Amino acid sequence: MASHGKKVRVKSVSLSVLGFGGGVGWEVSDAEQKAVQGLIAYLEDRRILFNTPDQQMREKADPSVDDIRSECTDVIGKLASKSPAEAAVRGIRRACHQFLLQIGGPGRNEADFYLALGELRGAVGLHVAALSQAYNVGVEDQLARILPKDD
């Protein structure tokens, strides 16, 4: 397997829009820091988020995205009450639910899949960028492809 390369640091995401309190400082516990680092590391290994889609990916999309949703639920359970990370992790989980609703059921077509995948990647990228910036966690370059671009 190829090396994943360098980690990218996010510098310019509007944290207040994502529920991080408009730049007001907060104290991060070790458990919260580890939970955020662990989630980002987990997402770095989810190819559905960054690989070029193909037929095999379409077939494995449901369980892969459902696994991400489940991991987010586990991480939410590890966060302190009213943790700033909670809104972002819930946002990722919500994007997973939306993806599964959009592509689920009979009659789903290729165009619907690609549209839903783009929406999933955009939402996850935004929330990962916010977590990365707020918790000073680097993101491997493959996952960094879905982060918002700096202007």
N, C-alpha and C positions, 0 to 999 in steps of 0.2 A: 504494500500500500504506500502511496506517495506521502511525503511529508506535507503537513498542512501549511507551513510557512509562518509568516509573522502575524502578530496581533495588531489590530487597528484600534486606535483610541478615538473615541467620539468626542467632538468639541463643541458642537453647535446645534443642540436640539432644545426646543422650547419646553423646558421641564414643567412649567406651570400648566400648560395645555394638557399634559399627561397626568396631572394630579400630584405633582411633586411640590406644591406649596409655593410656587413663584420664587424660588431661590432661597427661601428661608432655611437656615441650617437645621440639621437634626443630628442626633447621635446615632450612629449605626452600630448595632451589636455585632459581635463576632458571628453569631448564629445567622443573622440576617445577611451579612456579607457573604458567608459561605453558601447560603441558600441561593442568592443571586448569582454568585460565581458558578455554582453547580448547575443552575438552570441554563446559563449561557453556554457552558461547556456541553451540556446535553443537546442544546439546539445546534451547536456547531457540528454535531454528528448526524443531523437529520437532513438527509440529501433532498427530501421533498422541498426544502426551503431554498435550495440554491442550484441544484443540478438542472441541466437541460432536460425538460420533460420528454418522455418517450412512452411507448405503449406499456412497458413493464411498470413505469412509475404510475401510470393511470390505474393499473390494476392493484397496486399496493398503496394507493393514496389513502383510502379510508382507514386502514389500520394504522398507518404511519401518523396521520393527523390525529387520530383518536389517542394514540400513545402520547403525543405532545400535549393534548388536552388533559390527559390523566396526570402527566408529570406536573403541569401547571397547578392542578388541584392539590397534589402532594406538596408543592412548594408553598402554596397559599397557607396550608396547614402549619408550616414551619415558621411563618412570619409573625411578628408581634402584631397585636391589635393596632390598627391604623398605621401600619407600616407604609411609608411612601412607595415601596415596591409593589404593594398589593394591587394598586390600580393598573400598573403596567402588566403584571402577571395575569390579572383578570382580563385585561384587554387581549392578551395573546390567547387565552382560553376562549374568550368570546369569538375571536377570529376563527379559531378551530371549529367551534360550533357552527358558525355561519358557513364555513367551507363545507362541512359535512351535510348541512341542510341543502346547500346549493347543488351538490353533485350526487346526493343520495337518491335512491329510488329508481324506478324503471324509466327508460326513455332519456337518460342523460346523454348528452352528446359531447363531442370533442370541444366545440366552441365554449360550451358552458364550463367544462373542466378547466380550460385555459384561463377563462375570465375569473373563475373562483380561485384558481391557483395564484393569479396575479394579485387579487385582493388579499388573499392570505399572506403572501410574501410582503406586500406593502404594509399591512397592519403589524405583522410580527417584526418587520424591520424597524418600524417607528418605535415600538415598545422596547425592543432590544437596544436601540440607540439610546433611549432615555435611561434604561437600567445601566448601560455601560458608562454613560456620562455621570450619572448620579452616584454610582458606586465605584467608579474608577476601575472598571474591569475591561480589559482588552477583548476584542472579538477577532477570531481567526478570519483570515482574508476571504475564505469561501463564504462564510455566513455574512461577512461585511458587504458582500455584493448586494444584499437586500436592504442595507441601511440607507436612510435618506442621504442624498449627495450634498456636500457642503457647497454653498454658492460662492 
